[in-house]
Amino acid sequence: MTPRSLFSALGLLLLIAPVFLPAPRGVPDPAWLALGLALAMALWWVTEALPLAATALLPLAAAPLLGIGDLGEVARAYSHPLIILFLGGFLLARAIEKSGLHRRLAGALLGKAGSSPGRVLAAVMLTTAFLSLWISNTASAMVVAPIAAAVAASQADRPAFGTALMLGVAFAATIGGMGSLIGTPPNALFAAYVSEVYGITVSFAQWAAIGVPVAAILLAITWLVLARLTPGPLGPDLATSFDFRADAMQAAERRVALIAGLTALAWITRPLIELAFPAITLSDAGIAMLAAIALFLVPDGAGGRLLDWDTAAGLRWDVLILFGGGLALAGLLEQTGLAAWIGGTVRQMADLPEILLLLLIAALIVYVGELASNTAMAAIFLPITGAAAASLNADPLTFMLPVALAASIGFMLPVATPPNAIVFANPAVTRGAMLRAGAPLDLVGVLVAVGTSALLGPVFFG
């Protein structure tokens, strides 16, 4: 029996065992059944015995059969407004990629780097992180990695520089996504969860007030760690590596840039817009959909549109389903009383300082997440952390915020994130090099996520 078959069978056993075994004392029967569902999903998400999105569909099939949720109620989780926001972000990203705007931005920013190793590394990392604010971490890494590889190849006599450069792409792609609500799935999952469970809306600007400082601090520390590997001036042929897009900007690029800029501006200034025009009902998801429709309507100047369905169809639908599955599971944990029971067990740790408890939870998420999907880690741990916050009489938003941020961190292993896997294909990156740089950065990431959240969370989410 293969490991995948073994974990698949074990997940099914966890799912059906509560049907035949009596619930422990103090655990409501619906919560006991929901626990089997949660454990099965957690096992399959961590081991990827099933595709992540397939596991996310399990609540739709199992909840009605187990009698713990109505199909209509469970299905509503898969169309949450935050999922619509992420869909809009995906569509905007596809239009940016279709027009080639992301490549022009990368080439323009990298072209200003000069020949200083530290500046080149900084330019590569800043470019990747900036792109990750708006397009997926994977896409931003795929855009910049070939440029970085060309630079590294031009400096073949400096292998340590090439290693630092490629790792900088991977790590910056992950870090940049932490700064934006649409930058990485755990961010949007956090916002969707607090909206669904607590009725609290987290805006694009509100997240950025926390996420951007966390990303900036972590990016600077990561640069310092990697810059130690980049001694001496670089060769004169470095400049040719940056000649990426020198032609005139095309109409499609200008129009996509305009729509993307207006969308970001609307997300950031939405509170001011609502204040100036109280009769208008505006949401981040609504803004995203306006942008998406505009992309389908506006001509690209070459006989087509800025976005067509063939291009749009290639976006990450599986991530959207994964969102829905995480929200559906979270809702079932609340409705069946399982979250309250979990919270009660956390009371045993009530004597621990809150900051220490958060550090332990964040570290667990990061190090387990090195072997599992970051989004799955957020889907598993956000309901648990919310229940813990309730049992400790802590503010749920500020308690869960560092958990959401920590779920994006993964620097040690090639399998931790898609950007890590992308740069690992380059001969300059070895498993040992990634581990040596990534291990301390995982720890630093936990400290930065928890520490910054503790300082700024009460200000912007209190």
N, C-alpha and C positions, 0 to 999 in steps of 0.2 A: 504494500500500500504506500502510495506517495505521500509526502508531508501534506500536500494540498488536500488530498482525499481524507487523510486523517483529521485535519482541522475542520474540514467540512462536516464530517460525521460527528465530531465532538461538539460543534456548534449546534447541530440538530438535537443532540442529546441534551445540551443545556437548555434549548428552547422548550422541549417537551417534558423534561424531568419534573418541573413544578406542577404539571397537570396531574401526575401520579403520586407525587410526594406531598405530604402535608406541610403547610406553611409553619415555620418556626413561631414560637410564642411571641406575640407582640407585632407580628408582621401580617397586615391585612391580606386576604387571599388575592385580590387584584394586584397588590404590590408584589406578591410572590410570583405571580405569573409574569408581571412586567419585568421582574428581575431576570427571569430566564431569557426573555427577549433581549434585554440590555446586554447580558453576558454573551449571548450568541452573536449579537451585532459587534460587540467590542472585540471578540475573538476573531471574527471574520475580517474586521477592519484592520486589526493589528497584523494578522498573518496574511491578509489578502488571499484567503482561500477562495473567495469569490471576488469578482471585480467590485471595487468600492461602491460604485453606483448601484450594482445589483443588490448588495447588502442593504443599501439605503432604501430600497423598495420593500424590505421585509415588513415594516410596520403596516403597510397597506394590506398585505396578505395575512399576517399573523394576528394583528390586533382584533379584527372582527371574529376570527375563529376562536381566539382565547377569551373573548367576551370582555375585553378591557378597553375597547374603543370602537366607536362607530366609524364606518368607512368614510362617510362624508366629512366628519370632523378631522379625521387623520389626514385626508387628502388636502384639506385647506392649508396644511403646513407647507405643502409643496408649491404654493403660489403666494407665499408671503411677500409683502412689498420689498423687503430687502433682497429677496431673490430676483425680483424685477429690476432693482437697482443694479445688481451684479450683471444681469443679462444686458442691461444698457451699457454698462462698462465694457463687457465683452464685445458688443457690437461696435462700440467706438474704437476699441483696440483693433478689431479686424479692419476697420476703415483706415486707420493709421498705417497698418501693415500693408494694406492693398495699395495705398498711394505711395508708399516708400518714404513717408515723412520721418519715420523712426530712424531710418538709415541716414537720412540727411542730418538729423539732429545729432546722431552719434558721431558722424564724420566732422561736423562743425565744432562740436565741443572738444573732441580729441585733437583736432588740428591746432588747438591753442596750447598744447601741453609743453612744447619745447623739448629739450633733450635731457632734462633732469630726471633721474629715475623716480624720485619721489613724486614729482609733478606728473609724470606720465601715469604712474600708478593711481594718483589722486584723480586724474582726468578720467581714466577708465572706470574707476569705482563710482565717481559722481555721475557719469553718463549712464551707467547701468542702473544705479539707484534711482535716478530721475525717471528713466523709462519705466522702471518697475512701479512707480506711483500710478501709472495710467494703463500700462499693459501688463500681461501676466509675467510673473517671475521667469517662467520658462522662455517666453518670447523675448524678453529683454536680454536674457543670457545668450540666446541664440543669435541675436542681432550683434552684440558686442564681442562675443567669443571669437568669431573669425578675425575681427580687427585686432584683438589682443594677441591672437595666435600669430598673425603676420608680424606684429611688432616683436614678439618673442623670437620668431624665426630670424628676424634681421639682427638679433643680438645673440646669436647661437653660442658665442663665447662666454655668455653670462647666464648659465642655466638657472641660477637662483632667481634672477630677475624674471625669467619666463614663468617659473613656478609661482612667484608672488603675483604676477600679472593675471594669470589664469584663475588663481584662487580668489583674487580681488573681484573678478567678474562674478563668480558664483556667490560669494558672500554678499557682495553689494546688491545682487539681484534679490536675495532673500531679505536683506535689511531694508531696501527701498520699499518693498511691498508693505512693510509694517507701518509706513507713514500715512497711507491713504486707506479710506474705508473700502475702496474697491481694489486695493493693491494686492490683497491676498485673501483667500477664503476665510480663515479664522476671524479676521476683522469683521467681515459682514455677518458671519455666523453669530458672533457676540452681539452685534446690534440687533439682529433678528431675534435672538433668544430673549434679550431684555425687553424688546417690544412685545413679544408674544406672551411672556410670563408676567412682566411687571407693568406693561402698558407705557413704557418709557421710550421715547424716540431719540435715538442717537444720530445727530446730523453729521454730514460730511465734515463741516467745519469743527464740530465738537471733537470728533475723533482725531482730526489733524492736530488739534491743540495738544494732544497727548502723543500721538503717533509720530509726528515730525520730530519733536525733541528726542524721543527714544531712538528713532532712526539716525538722527544726526550724531548723537553721542556714540552710539554703537558703531556707526560708520567711521567716525574719527578714531576710535580705539582700534578698530580692525585695520585701518590704514597704518597706525603706529606699529601694530604687530607685524604686518606684512612688509612694511618699509624696512625693517631690519634686514630683509633678504635682498635689498636692492642697492648695493654699494656702487660708487664710481659713476662717471659720466657715460652717456650712451653714444653709440656710433653715429656718424653723420647721415647714414642712410635711413635713419629712423623716420624722417619727415615723409618719405615716400609711402610709408605704411598708412598714413592718415589721409591720403588722397582718395576719399571714399565716394563723395558725390560733389563734383565741382560744376556740373551743368546748371543751367538756370532752373529756378524752382517752377515746377509744373502747376497748372491750374488746380489739379486734384489735390496736390499737397497744400496749396494756399487755402483752399476751401475747407479741407479737413482740419487744418490748423485753426482756422477761424471758428468752426463749430466746436472743436475740442476746447479752445480757449474760452469761448462763451459759456460752455457747459461747466467747466471748472469754476469760472467766475460766478455763475449762478449757484453752484453748490456752496461756495464759500460765503456768498453774500445773501443766502436765502433768508436768514433772520431779518436783514435790513429790507429786503424786498417785501416780506410779509408785513413788516411794520409800516412801510410806505403805502402798500396796497392791501389793506386788511380784507377786502372782498375776494381776493384771489386765494384759492386753496392750492398751495404749492408743497411739493415734497421732493426729496432727492430722487426717489424712484420716478416720479413724474417728469422731472427735468431730464433724467436719463432717457426716458421714452421719447420725449420731444426731440432730443438729440438724435436718437436712433431713426425716427421717422424722417428727420431732416436729411440724414445721410442717404436714405433710400430715395429721397425726392430730388436732391440737388445734383445737377449734371456734373460729370467729372472733366468736361472740356474735351473729351476724346470720343464722344458718342455713347458713353455709358453713364452710370451713376456712381456717386462716391462709394456706395455700398450696394452690392447685389446679393441675391439670396444664395447663389452658389458659394460666394465668399462667406456669408453669414453662417451657412450650414456647417462650416468647419469649426465653429467655436466649441468650447468645452461644455457641452450639454451634461456630461457626466458629473461635473462639479456642481451644477445647479441641482441635479437630482440628489447629490450627496448633501447639499444644504437642506433640502426638503426632508431627507431621512433623519438628519440630526435634529431638526426642529420637531418632527413627528415623534421621535423617541423622547425628546425633552418634555413634550406635552403629555405623553403617556406616563412618564415618571411623576409628573406633578399630579395628574388626575387620579392615579391609582394610589397615591399616598407613599410611593416608594421614595420619592425625594425627601419627604418629611422623615421617613424612617432612617434614611442615610444620614440626614442632618442630626438625628438623635444620636447616632453612633459617633458622630464627630464631637459631641459634647465631651467625650472622654479625653479629647485633646484641648479642652477649653483652658487649661492652665498654661498652655504654650502661648507666648506672645504672638499676636496676629501676624506680625511681619515674618516671624520664623515659620509659622504655619504656611504662609503664602510662598516663602522660599522653598519649602519642602515640596509643596504641590507643583510649583513651577519647575523645579528640578526634575521631578518625576515625569512631567509631561515632556520636557526637553529630551531626556535620555531615553525614554521609551519611544519618543517620536523620531529618534535617529533610525529606528528600524520600522517605523510605521508612518502612515500618512499624517501630516500635520493637521489637515482638516479633520480627519477622523479623531485625532487626539482632542481637538477642540470640541467636537460633537460629543465625545464621551465625558470629558471633564467639566464642561461648563455647567450642566445640570447638577453634578456632584458638588461643585464649588458653590453654586447658588444655594443648595440645601445647607451646606456648611455655614454659609454666611447667615442664613436665617436662624440656625441653631445657636450661633454665637452672637446674635443681635448686631451683626455688622452690616454696613451698607452693602447691598448685593452688587451694585455696579462697580464700586471701587475695589471690592473683593475679587470680582471676576475679571476685571480689566487686565491685571498682570498675567492671568492665566491665558487670556486670548492672545496677548502679545508673545508670551513664552511659547505658545503652540507653533509659531512661525519659525522659531530658532532651530537650526540644525546645521552644524558646520563640520562635524567630525568625519562622517562616512559618505561615500559616494551615493549610497541609497537613501540618504536622509532627505534630500530634496532634488527635484529635477535639475536645477542649475548645477548642483554638485556633480550629478551624473554627466551633464554636458561637458564640463571642463575636464572631467576625469578621462575623457576620451583623448585628451591631448597628452603627448608623451612627457611633457614637462611636469605633469601632476601625477604623483605617486600616492598610494594609500597612506604611506608613512608621513609624507609631507602634509597631506590634508589632515591627518590625525594630530600632528604636532601643532599645527596652526589652529585647528578647529576645536580641540579639547579645551584650551583656556578660553576661547571665545564663547563656547557654550556656557561656561561658568560666568563669564562677564555678562553675557546676554541675559542670564537669569537675574543677576544683580541689578543690571540697568533697567530691565522691564519692571521688576518689583519696586526698586527704589524710586524710579521716576513716577510710576503710578501712585506710589504712596505720597509723593510730594504734590503732584499736579492733579491726581484724580479727584480729591475733595474740592479743588478749585473749579474744575470744569464739569464734574459729574455729581458733585455734592448737592 
